[in-house]
Amino acid sequence: MLFIALLILLHVEQMTGQFWFVLCTVFVAARYWHSYEHVLGSNLRLRTLAFGLSSFCLFFAWFSFLFDRV
């Protein structure tokens, strides 16, 4: 939900660029990786790494969005 809200706000504020594209792509790829490890994989460390990477990307995106507006 936080990712979708961020995408809507980025669209409304017309904030586009390669930075946002790369950050969102890494987030989505990490979520797919986490889902793969959760369903088919059995490696808890890789699943935790994928979750941490996606969480970091999401929090970094929100902080970048908030501090870019100030």
PyMOL Python script that loads the backbone (N, CA, C, O; Angstrom):
from pymol import cmd

cmd.read_pdbstr("""\
ATOM      1  N   MET A   1       0.817  -1.189   0.000  1.00  0.00           N
ATOM      2  CA  MET A   1       0.000   0.000   0.000  1.00  0.00           C
ATOM      3  C   MET A   1       0.869   1.266   0.000  1.00  0.00           C
ATOM      4  O   MET A   1       0.543   2.255  -0.657  1.00  0.00           O
ATOM      5  N   LEU A   2       1.972   1.217   0.742  1.00  0.00           N
ATOM      6  CA  LEU A   2       2.852   2.385   0.773  1.00  0.00           C
ATOM      7  C   LEU A   2       3.486   2.644  -0.587  1.00  0.00           C
ATOM      8  O   LEU A   2       3.694   3.797  -0.967  1.00  0.00           O
ATOM      9  N   PHE A   3       3.794   1.583  -1.319  1.00  0.00           N
ATOM     10  CA  PHE A   3       4.384   1.739  -2.641  1.00  0.00           C
ATOM     11  C   PHE A   3       3.386   2.347  -3.612  1.00  0.00           C
ATOM     12  O   PHE A   3       3.739   3.232  -4.391  1.00  0.00           O
ATOM     13  N   ILE A   4       2.156   1.885  -3.572  1.00  0.00           N
ATOM     14  CA  ILE A   4       1.122   2.410  -4.468  1.00  0.00           C
ATOM     15  C   ILE A   4       0.831   3.868  -4.133  1.00  0.00           C
ATOM     16  O   ILE A   4       0.657   4.683  -5.039  1.00  0.00           O
ATOM     17  N   ALA A   5       0.775   4.210  -2.849  1.00  0.00           N
ATOM     18  CA  ALA A   5       0.561   5.600  -2.452  1.00  0.00           C
ATOM     19  C   ALA A   5       1.707   6.479  -2.940  1.00  0.00           C
ATOM     20  O   ALA A   5       1.482   7.602  -3.392  1.00  0.00           O
ATOM     21  N   LEU A   6       2.931   5.972  -2.851  1.00  0.00           N
ATOM     22  CA  LEU A   6       4.078   6.735  -3.340  1.00  0.00           C
ATOM     23  C   LEU A   6       3.987   6.953  -4.840  1.00  0.00           C
ATOM     24  O   LEU A   6       4.265   8.052  -5.320  1.00  0.00           O
ATOM     25  N   LEU A   7       3.604   5.932  -5.584  1.00  0.00           N
ATOM     26  CA  LEU A   7       3.470   6.076  -7.031  1.00  0.00           C
ATOM     27  C   LEU A   7       2.411   7.109  -7.396  1.00  0.00           C
ATOM     28  O   LEU A   7       2.602   7.893  -8.325  1.00  0.00           O
ATOM     29  N   ILE A   8       1.310   7.114  -6.678  1.00  0.00           N
ATOM     30  CA  ILE A   8       0.256   8.100  -6.945  1.00  0.00           C
ATOM     31  C   ILE A   8       0.758   9.507  -6.652  1.00  0.00           C
ATOM     32  O   ILE A   8       0.512  10.427  -7.433  1.00  0.00           O
ATOM     33  N   LEU A   9       1.454   9.682  -5.543  1.00  0.00           N
ATOM     34  CA  LEU A   9       1.988  11.002  -5.207  1.00  0.00           C
ATOM     35  C   LEU A   9       3.053  11.460  -6.199  1.00  0.00           C
ATOM     36  O   LEU A   9       3.108  12.639  -6.551  1.00  0.00           O
ATOM     37  N   LEU A  10       3.887  10.549  -6.645  1.00  0.00           N
ATOM     38  CA  LEU A  10       4.886  10.903  -7.655  1.00  0.00           C
ATOM     39  C   LEU A  10       4.212  11.333  -8.950  1.00  0.00           C
ATOM     40  O   LEU A  10       4.679  12.255  -9.619  1.00  0.00           O
ATOM     41  N   HIS A  11       3.124  10.674  -9.303  1.00  0.00           N
ATOM     42  CA  HIS A  11       2.393  11.048 -10.515  1.00  0.00           C
ATOM     43  C   HIS A  11       1.714  12.415 -10.363  1.00  0.00           C
ATOM     44  O   HIS A  11       1.755  13.239 -11.276  1.00  0.00           O
ATOM     45  N   VAL A  12       1.098  12.643  -9.219  1.00  0.00           N
ATOM     46  CA  VAL A  12       0.412  13.913  -8.984  1.00  0.00           C
ATOM     47  C   VAL A  12       1.397  15.084  -8.978  1.00  0.00           C
ATOM     48  O   VAL A  12       1.112  16.144  -9.534  1.00  0.00           O
ATOM     49  N   GLU A  13       2.545  14.886  -8.351  1.00  0.00           N
ATOM     50  CA  GLU A  13       3.556  15.938  -8.262  1.00  0.00           C
ATOM     51  C   GLU A  13       4.441  16.012  -9.505  1.00  0.00           C
ATOM     52  O   GLU A  13       5.325  16.866  -9.586  1.00  0.00           O
ATOM     53  N   GLN A  14       4.211  15.132 -10.467  1.00  0.00           N
ATOM     54  CA  GLN A  14       4.961  15.072 -11.714  1.00  0.00           C
ATOM     55  C   GLN A  14       6.462  14.956 -11.468  1.00  0.00           C
ATOM     56  O   GLN A  14       7.273  15.614 -12.121  1.00  0.00           O
ATOM     57  N   MET A  15       6.800  14.114 -10.523  1.00  0.00           N
ATOM     58  CA  MET A  15       8.208  13.848 -10.210  1.00  0.00           C
ATOM     59  C   MET A  15       8.622  12.592 -10.967  1.00  0.00           C
ATOM     60  O   MET A  15       8.309  11.475 -10.554  1.00  0.00           O
ATOM     61  N   THR A  16       9.320  12.784 -12.066  1.00  0.00           N
ATOM     62  CA  THR A  16       9.767  11.659 -12.866  1.00  0.00           C
ATOM     63  C   THR A  16      11.275  11.729 -13.009  1.00  0.00           C
ATOM     64  O   THR A  16      11.896  12.753 -12.724  1.00  0.00           O
ATOM     65  N   GLY A  17      11.836  10.658 -13.441  1.00  0.00           N
ATOM     66  CA  GLY A  17      13.271  10.634 -13.679  1.00  0.00           C
ATOM     67  C   GLY A  17      13.824   9.234 -13.555  1.00  0.00           C
ATOM     68  O   GLY A  17      13.147   8.304 -13.118  1.00  0.00           O
ATOM     69  N   GLN A  18      15.059   9.115 -13.947  1.00  0.00           N
ATOM     70  CA  GLN A  18      15.721   7.819 -13.924  1.00  0.00           C
ATOM     71  C   GLN A  18      15.915   7.316 -12.497  1.00  0.00           C
ATOM     72  O   GLN A  18      15.858   6.110 -12.253  1.00  0.00           O
ATOM     73  N   PHE A  19      16.143   8.227 -11.555  1.00  0.00           N
ATOM     74  CA  PHE A  19      16.308   7.841 -10.152  1.00  0.00           C
ATOM     75  C   PHE A  19      15.086   7.094  -9.649  1.00  0.00           C
ATOM     76  O   PHE A  19      15.221   6.031  -9.043  1.00  0.00           O
ATOM     77  N   TRP A  20      13.893   7.632  -9.890  1.00  0.00           N
ATOM     78  CA  TRP A  20      12.668   7.008  -9.409  1.00  0.00           C
ATOM     79  C   TRP A  20      12.411   5.696 -10.128  1.00  0.00           C
ATOM     80  O   TRP A  20      11.942   4.734  -9.519  1.00  0.00           O
ATOM     81  N   PHE A  21      12.716   5.648 -11.430  1.00  0.00           N
ATOM     82  CA  PHE A  21      12.518   4.414 -12.191  1.00  0.00           C
ATOM     83  C   PHE A  21      13.399   3.291 -11.652  1.00  0.00           C
ATOM     84  O   PHE A  21      12.927   2.172 -11.451  1.00  0.00           O
ATOM     85  N   VAL A  22      14.662   3.583 -11.419  1.00  0.00           N
ATOM     86  CA  VAL A  22      15.586   2.562 -10.922  1.00  0.00           C
ATOM     87  C   VAL A  22      15.188   2.118  -9.519  1.00  0.00           C
ATOM     88  O   VAL A  22      15.182   0.923  -9.223  1.00  0.00           O
ATOM     89  N   LEU A  23      14.861   3.065  -8.665  1.00  0.00           N
ATOM     90  CA  LEU A  23      14.489   2.729  -7.288  1.00  0.00           C
ATOM     91  C   LEU A  23      13.229   1.861  -7.252  1.00  0.00           C
ATOM     92  O   LEU A  23      13.177   0.883  -6.506  1.00  0.00           O
ATOM     93  N   CYS A  24      12.231   2.201  -8.035  1.00  0.00           N
ATOM     94  CA  CYS A  24      10.990   1.410  -8.067  1.00  0.00           C
ATOM     95  C   CYS A  24      11.224   0.044  -8.699  1.00  0.00           C
ATOM     96  O   CYS A  24      10.622  -0.942  -8.274  1.00  0.00           O
ATOM     97  N   THR A  25      12.084  -0.027  -9.702  1.00  0.00           N
ATOM     98  CA  THR A  25      12.389  -1.307 -10.327  1.00  0.00           C
ATOM     99  C   THR A  25      13.104  -2.240  -9.357  1.00  0.00           C
ATOM    100  O   THR A  25      12.794  -3.430  -9.296  1.00  0.00           O
ATOM    101  N   VAL A  26      14.054  -1.708  -8.604  1.00  0.00           N
ATOM    102  CA  VAL A  26      14.755  -2.519  -7.606  1.00  0.00           C
ATOM    103  C   VAL A  26      13.779  -2.986  -6.532  1.00  0.00           C
ATOM    104  O   VAL A  26      13.855  -4.132  -6.088  1.00  0.00           O
ATOM    105  N   PHE A  27      12.867  -2.121  -6.111  1.00  0.00           N
ATOM    106  CA  PHE A  27      11.868  -2.511  -5.114  1.00  0.00           C
ATOM    107  C   PHE A  27      11.016  -3.674  -5.616  1.00  0.00           C
ATOM    108  O   PHE A  27      10.838  -4.666  -4.909  1.00  0.00           O
ATOM    109  N   VAL A  28      10.491  -3.553  -6.828  1.00  0.00           N
ATOM    110  CA  VAL A  28       9.626  -4.604  -7.374  1.00  0.00           C
ATOM    111  C   VAL A  28      10.407  -5.897  -7.574  1.00  0.00           C
ATOM    112  O   VAL A  28       9.896  -6.978  -7.280  1.00  0.00           O
ATOM    113  N   ALA A  29      11.628  -5.803  -8.066  1.00  0.00           N
ATOM    114  CA  ALA A  29      12.444  -7.003  -8.253  1.00  0.00           C
ATOM    115  C   ALA A  29      12.731  -7.688  -6.914  1.00  0.00           C
ATOM    116  O   ALA A  29      12.707  -8.915  -6.824  1.00  0.00           O
ATOM    117  N   ALA A  30      12.999  -6.899  -5.885  1.00  0.00           N
ATOM    118  CA  ALA A  30      13.253  -7.471  -4.561  1.00  0.00           C
ATOM    119  C   ALA A  30      11.995  -8.128  -3.993  1.00  0.00           C
ATOM    120  O   ALA A  30      12.089  -9.147  -3.308  1.00  0.00           O
ATOM    121  N   ARG A  31      10.837  -7.567  -4.264  1.00  0.00           N
ATOM    122  CA  ARG A  31       9.602  -8.193  -3.796  1.00  0.00           C
ATOM    123  C   ARG A  31       9.348  -9.520  -4.504  1.00  0.00           C
ATOM    124  O   ARG A  31       8.925 -10.494  -3.880  1.00  0.00           O
ATOM    125  N   TYR A  32       9.611  -9.554  -5.824  1.00  0.00           N
ATOM    126  CA  TYR A  32       9.484 -10.818  -6.548  1.00  0.00           C
ATOM    127  C   TYR A  32      10.469 -11.850  -6.010  1.00  0.00           C
ATOM    128  O   TYR A  32      10.120 -13.020  -5.852  1.00  0.00           O
ATOM    129  N   TRP A  33      11.689 -11.424  -5.731  1.00  0.00           N
ATOM    130  CA  TRP A  33      12.703 -12.312  -5.178  1.00  0.00           C
ATOM    131  C   TRP A  33      12.245 -12.854  -3.823  1.00  0.00           C
ATOM    132  O   TRP A  33      12.368 -14.047  -3.545  1.00  0.00           O
ATOM    133  N   HIS A  34      11.715 -11.961  -2.985  1.00  0.00           N
ATOM    134  CA  HIS A  34      11.223 -12.376  -1.676  1.00  0.00           C
ATOM    135  C   HIS A  34      10.083 -13.386  -1.822  1.00  0.00           C
ATOM    136  O   HIS A  34      10.037 -14.377  -1.094  1.00  0.00           O
ATOM    137  N   SER A  35       9.174 -13.142  -2.748  1.00  0.00           N
ATOM    138  CA  SER A  35       8.067 -14.075  -2.971  1.00  0.00           C
ATOM    139  C   SER A  35       8.575 -15.427  -3.446  1.00  0.00           C
ATOM    140  O   SER A  35       8.092 -16.469  -3.002  1.00  0.00           O
ATOM    141  N   TYR A  36       9.550 -15.409  -4.349  1.00  0.00           N
ATOM    142  CA  TYR A  36      10.123 -16.659  -4.831  1.00  0.00           C
ATOM    143  C   TYR A  36      10.745 -17.446  -3.680  1.00  0.00           C
ATOM    144  O   TYR A  36      10.502 -18.645  -3.539  1.00  0.00           O
ATOM    145  N   GLU A  37      11.539 -16.776  -2.867  1.00  0.00           N
ATOM    146  CA  GLU A  37      12.180 -17.449  -1.741  1.00  0.00           C
ATOM    147  C   GLU A  37      11.156 -17.937  -0.722  1.00  0.00           C
ATOM    148  O   GLU A  37      11.359 -18.966  -0.077  1.00  0.00           O
ATOM    149  N   HIS A  38      10.070 -17.209  -0.580  1.00  0.00           N
ATOM    150  CA  HIS A  38       9.041 -17.601   0.390  1.00  0.00           C
ATOM    151  C   HIS A  38       8.280 -18.843  -0.064  1.00  0.00           C
ATOM    152  O   HIS A  38       7.978 -19.721   0.744  1.00  0.00           O
ATOM    153  N   VAL A  39       7.971 -18.914  -1.362  1.00  0.00           N
ATOM    154  CA  VAL A  39       7.146 -20.003  -1.868  1.00  0.00           C
ATOM    155  C   VAL A  39       7.990 -21.215  -2.253  1.00  0.00           C
ATOM    156  O   VAL A  39       7.680 -22.337  -1.854  1.00  0.00           O
ATOM    157  N   LEU A  40       9.048 -20.999  -3.021  1.00  0.00           N
ATOM    158  CA  LEU A  40       9.803 -22.138  -3.562  1.00  0.00           C
ATOM    159  C   LEU A  40      11.137 -22.379  -2.868  1.00  0.00           C
ATOM    160  O   LEU A  40      11.603 -23.516  -2.793  1.00  0.00           O
ATOM    161  N   GLY A  41      11.738 -21.337  -2.372  1.00  0.00           N
ATOM    162  CA  GLY A  41      13.042 -21.499  -1.741  1.00  0.00           C
ATOM    163  C   GLY A  41      12.907 -21.877  -0.280  1.00  0.00           C
ATOM    164  O   GLY A  41      11.832 -21.789   0.314  1.00  0.00           O
ATOM    165  N   SER A  42      14.004 -22.290   0.269  1.00  0.00           N
ATOM    166  CA  SER A  42      13.973 -22.651   1.684  1.00  0.00           C
ATOM    167  C   SER A  42      15.078 -21.941   2.460  1.00  0.00           C
ATOM    168  O   SER A  42      15.362 -22.285   3.607  1.00  0.00           O
ATOM    169  N   ASN A  43      15.694 -20.954   1.827  1.00  0.00           N
ATOM    170  CA  ASN A  43      16.807 -20.259   2.456  1.00  0.00           C
ATOM    171  C   ASN A  43      16.283 -19.006   3.170  1.00  0.00           C
ATOM    172  O   ASN A  43      15.909 -18.019   2.537  1.00  0.00           O
ATOM    173  N   LEU A  44      16.269 -19.075   4.478  1.00  0.00           N
ATOM    174  CA  LEU A  44      15.736 -17.962   5.263  1.00  0.00           C
ATOM    175  C   LEU A  44      16.612 -16.720   5.155  1.00  0.00           C
ATOM    176  O   LEU A  44      16.096 -15.603   5.185  1.00  0.00           O
ATOM    177  N   ARG A  45      17.905 -16.889   5.033  1.00  0.00           N
ATOM    178  CA  ARG A  45      18.810 -15.732   4.924  1.00  0.00           C
ATOM    179  C   ARG A  45      18.581 -14.964   3.626  1.00  0.00           C
ATOM    180  O   ARG A  45      18.577 -13.733   3.629  1.00  0.00           O
ATOM    181  N   LEU A  46      18.391 -15.674   2.522  1.00  0.00           N
ATOM    182  CA  LEU A  46      18.126 -14.993   1.256  1.00  0.00           C
ATOM    183  C   LEU A  46      16.773 -14.289   1.277  1.00  0.00           C
ATOM    184  O   LEU A  46      16.627 -13.192   0.739  1.00  0.00           O
ATOM    185  N   ARG A  47      15.793 -14.921   1.897  1.00  0.00           N
ATOM    186  CA  ARG A  47      14.475 -14.291   2.003  1.00  0.00           C
ATOM    187  C   ARG A  47      14.545 -13.031   2.845  1.00  0.00           C
ATOM    188  O   ARG A  47      13.919 -12.024   2.513  1.00  0.00           O
ATOM    189  N   THR A  48      15.303 -13.080   3.933  1.00  0.00           N
ATOM    190  CA  THR A  48      15.477 -11.906   4.784  1.00  0.00           C
ATOM    191  C   THR A  48      16.234 -10.809   4.051  1.00  0.00           C
ATOM    192  O   THR A  48      15.907  -9.630   4.187  1.00  0.00           O
ATOM    193  N   LEU A  49      17.235 -11.187   3.279  1.00  0.00           N
ATOM    194  CA  LEU A  49      17.987 -10.208   2.491  1.00  0.00           C
ATOM    195  C   LEU A  49      17.088  -9.525   1.463  1.00  0.00           C
ATOM    196  O   LEU A  49      17.156  -8.309   1.287  1.00  0.00           O
ATOM    197  N   ALA A  50      16.251 -10.301   0.788  1.00  0.00           N
ATOM    198  CA  ALA A  50      15.335  -9.736  -0.204  1.00  0.00           C
ATOM    199  C   ALA A  50      14.327  -8.798   0.464  1.00  0.00           C
ATOM    200  O   ALA A  50      14.029  -7.726  -0.064  1.00  0.00           O
ATOM    201  N   PHE A  51      13.811  -9.198   1.611  1.00  0.00           N
ATOM    202  CA  PHE A  51      12.860  -8.337   2.329  1.00  0.00           C
ATOM    203  C   PHE A  51      13.536  -7.051   2.799  1.00  0.00           C
ATOM    204  O   PHE A  51      12.956  -5.969   2.700  1.00  0.00           O
ATOM    205  N   GLY A  52      14.756  -7.169   3.307  1.00  0.00           N
ATOM    206  CA  GLY A  52      15.490  -5.985   3.750  1.00  0.00           C
ATOM    207  C   GLY A  52      15.789  -5.026   2.612  1.00  0.00           C
ATOM    208  O   GLY A  52      15.685  -3.811   2.776  1.00  0.00           O
ATOM    209  N   LEU A  53      16.161  -5.568   1.458  1.00  0.00           N
ATOM    210  CA  LEU A  53      16.434  -4.721   0.296  1.00  0.00           C
ATOM    211  C   LEU A  53      15.179  -3.991  -0.156  1.00  0.00           C
ATOM    212  O   LEU A  53      15.231  -2.799  -0.459  1.00  0.00           O
ATOM    213  N   SER A  54      14.067  -4.684  -0.206  1.00  0.00           N
ATOM    214  CA  SER A  54      12.822  -4.028  -0.625  1.00  0.00           C
ATOM    215  C   SER A  54      12.381  -2.983   0.396  1.00  0.00           C
ATOM    216  O   SER A  54      11.900  -1.914   0.019  1.00  0.00           O
ATOM    217  N   SER A  55      12.539  -3.281   1.674  1.00  0.00           N
ATOM    218  CA  SER A  55      12.179  -2.307   2.713  1.00  0.00           C
ATOM    219  C   SER A  55      13.068  -1.074   2.640  1.00  0.00           C
ATOM    220  O   SER A  55      12.589   0.053   2.764  1.00  0.00           O
ATOM    221  N   PHE A  56      14.359  -1.290   2.440  1.00  0.00           N
ATOM    222  CA  PHE A  56      15.284  -0.168   2.321  1.00  0.00           C
ATOM    223  C   PHE A  56      14.913   0.712   1.128  1.00  0.00           C
ATOM    224  O   PHE A  56      14.912   1.937   1.243  1.00  0.00           O
ATOM    225  N   CYS A  57      14.602   0.106  -0.003  1.00  0.00           N
ATOM    226  CA  CYS A  57      14.229   0.879  -1.192  1.00  0.00           C
ATOM    227  C   CYS A  57      12.961   1.695  -0.942  1.00  0.00           C
ATOM    228  O   CYS A  57      12.872   2.856  -1.342  1.00  0.00           O
ATOM    229  N   LEU A  58      11.991   1.084  -0.283  1.00  0.00           N
ATOM    230  CA  LEU A  58      10.738   1.794  -0.030  1.00  0.00           C
ATOM    231  C   LEU A  58      10.939   2.963   0.926  1.00  0.00           C
ATOM    232  O   LEU A  58      10.454   4.064   0.670  1.00  0.00           O
ATOM    233  N   PHE A  59      11.651   2.733   2.026  1.00  0.00           N
ATOM    234  CA  PHE A  59      11.896   3.820   2.980  1.00  0.00           C
ATOM    235  C   PHE A  59      12.758   4.910   2.365  1.00  0.00           C
ATOM    236  O   PHE A  59      12.508   6.092   2.596  1.00  0.00           O
ATOM    237  N   PHE A  60      13.765   4.538   1.586  1.00  0.00           N
ATOM    238  CA  PHE A  60      14.614   5.531   0.929  1.00  0.00           C
ATOM    239  C   PHE A  60      13.802   6.357  -0.071  1.00  0.00           C
ATOM    240  O   PHE A  60      14.018   7.562  -0.200  1.00  0.00           O
ATOM    241  N   ALA A  61      12.876   5.718  -0.775  1.00  0.00           N
ATOM    242  CA  ALA A  61      12.026   6.433  -1.726  1.00  0.00           C
ATOM    243  C   ALA A  61      11.126   7.432  -1.007  1.00  0.00           C
ATOM    244  O   ALA A  61      10.975   8.568  -1.458  1.00  0.00           O
ATOM    245  N   TRP A  62      10.528   7.016   0.110  1.00  0.00           N
ATOM    246  CA  TRP A  62       9.660   7.927   0.851  1.00  0.00           C
ATOM    247  C   TRP A  62      10.451   9.105   1.421  1.00  0.00           C
ATOM    248  O   TRP A  62      10.001  10.248   1.345  1.00  0.00           O
ATOM    249  N   PHE A  63      11.628   8.831   1.992  1.00  0.00           N
ATOM    250  CA  PHE A  63      12.440   9.922   2.539  1.00  0.00           C
ATOM    251  C   PHE A  63      12.918  10.852   1.441  1.00  0.00           C
ATOM    252  O   PHE A  63      12.975  12.065   1.643  1.00  0.00           O
ATOM    253  N   SER A  64      13.262  10.307   0.284  1.00  0.00           N
ATOM    254  CA  SER A  64      13.656  11.149  -0.840  1.00  0.00           C
ATOM    255  C   SER A  64      12.497  12.007  -1.309  1.00  0.00           C
ATOM    256  O   SER A  64      12.678  13.181  -1.633  1.00  0.00           O
ATOM    257  N   PHE A  65      11.318  11.432  -1.345  1.00  0.00           N
ATOM    258  CA  PHE A  65      10.135  12.185  -1.758  1.00  0.00           C
ATOM    259  C   PHE A  65       9.830  13.304  -0.764  1.00  0.00           C
ATOM    260  O   PHE A  65       9.555  14.435  -1.163  1.00  0.00           O
ATOM    261  N   LEU A  66       9.877  12.991   0.514  1.00  0.00           N
ATOM    262  CA  LEU A  66       9.536  13.990   1.533  1.00  0.00           C
ATOM    263  C   LEU A  66      10.575  15.102   1.618  1.00  0.00           C
ATOM    264  O   LEU A  66      10.216  16.273   1.741  1.00  0.00           O
ATOM    265  N   PHE A  67      11.854  14.753   1.555  1.00  0.00           N
ATOM    266  CA  PHE A  67      12.893  15.773   1.699  1.00  0.00           C
ATOM    267  C   PHE A  67      13.139  16.539   0.418  1.00  0.00           C
ATOM    268  O   PHE A  67      13.703  17.632   0.458  1.00  0.00           O
ATOM    269  N   ASP A  68      12.728  15.993  -0.725  1.00  0.00           N
ATOM    270  CA  ASP A  68      12.856  16.721  -1.976  1.00  0.00           C
ATOM    271  C   ASP A  68      11.829  17.839  -2.050  1.00  0.00           C
ATOM    272  O   ASP A  68      12.023  18.824  -2.762  1.00  0.00           O
ATOM    273  N   ARG A  69      10.751  17.687  -1.324  1.00  0.00           N
ATOM    274  CA  ARG A  69       9.675  18.692  -1.344  1.00  0.00           C
ATOM    275  C   ARG A  69       9.946  19.833  -0.378  1.00  0.00           C
ATOM    276  O   ARG A  69       9.325  20.888  -0.508  1.00  0.00           O
ATOM    277  N   VAL A  70      10.837  19.670   0.576  1.00  0.00           N
ATOM    278  CA  VAL A  70      11.087  20.703   1.591  1.00  0.00           C
ATOM    279  C   VAL A  70      11.983  21.776   1.035  1.00  0.00           C
ATOM    280  O   VAL A  70      12.310  22.733   1.736  1.00  0.00           O
TER     281      VAL A  70
END
""", "prot")
cmd.dss("prot")
cmd.show_as("cartoon", "prot")
cmd.util.cbc("prot")
cmd.orient("prot")
